[in-house]
Amino acid sequence: MPGKRHRRCHHRRRRRTISRSSRAELQFPVSRVERLLRESHYAHRLSATTPVFLAGVLEYLTANILELAGKEADISHRVRITPEHVGRAMDQNQQLNCLLEDGTHYPIDMMPLFRK
């Protein structure tokens, strides 16, 4: 038909945004790690992979500590992991003890033990 213009649709479908944590298959938030690194002024420049790598390392360490604490809780016939179990697991593992010996203190000695 004369006089009718064909309009092309210039709208593209927006891709659904995928978080960097899910791209890297991590549970730890990569964006929060990056924000904390930038706010703390550890370096003038950060690469794009630095917060992803650091979030992966933190998740790995946390998983190992929780696994050891879970074994300690199982040894003491408990269902829940308590700070006491985490402290015992950290003390018994030589590598984790060396890694965190300078700045980590456990307030377990000061806490009363409530057992049922």
N, C-alpha and C positions, 0 to 999 in steps of 0.2 A: 504494500500500500504506500502510495506516495505521501510524503509529509510525516510519516511516523519514523521516529528515530529508535534505533535499537540501543538500549542502555546496557552497558556491560556492568556487571556487578564487580565493583572494586573492593568489596569487603572480603577479606580472607578470614577463614576461621581461625580464631585464636587457639594456639596450642595451650593445653593445660600446663601450668607451671609445675615443675617437679623440683622439690627441694634438693639442695646439694647433699643433705644427709641421706635421702633415699636414693639418689644417684650413686653414692658411694656405698650404699647398703650398710649404713651406720645408724645406731640408735642415738648417739650423742649429737647435739645440734652444732653443725658446722658454722652456721651464721653467728651463733652466740660466741663460739670460740674465736671467730674472726673479729667480732666486735670487741671482745675483751683484750685481744692482742693489740688491736689498734688503739684502744683507750689507754692501755698501759704503757704505750710508747716503748715497746721492746726493741723495735727496729724502725728505721725511717721508711723502709719499703717492705712490703710483704708480697710474696708470690701468691698466685691463686690457689696453689696446691698446699700451701703451708697450713692453713686451718683444717683442711681435710686430713692431712697426715697427722696433725696433733690430735684431732678428734678421734682418729683411729687408734692412736697410741693410748689415749686416755680410756677408750672403751676396752682395749685389750687388757690394760692393767686392772681396771675395775672388774672385768670378768674373771681374771685370775684370782684376785683377792676374794671375790664373792664365792668362787668355787672352793678355795681353801677354807674359808669361813664356814661354808656349808658342810664340808667334811668334818670340821671341828664340832659343829652343832650336832651332826649325826653321831660322832663319837661320844658326846655327852648326852645322847638320847633326847635331844631337843628338836622341836619342829621349826622354831624361829631362830634366825641368826641374830645374836645380840652383839653389842660392841665388845663384849668380853671375847666372843668367838673370833671376831675380826682381829683383835689385839693378839690373841694367842696364835692365830694363823700367820700374822705378820712377824711375830717373834720367832716362829719356828722355821720360816722360809728365809734362808740366808740371803738370797738375791734381793728379795723385796725389803728385807731389813737393811741391807746396805744402801739400797736406792733411797729410802725414806728416813734414814737415821738422823740426819741433821736437823730437819725442821718439823718433825712430827712427834707429838707427845700424846700419849693416850691417857685420858682422865679416868681410866678404869679403876685405878687404885683408890680414887676418892669416892667412887660411886658405890652405894650399898648394893648388895646382891639380893634381889628379890626372886626367890624360887618358889614355885608352887608344886 
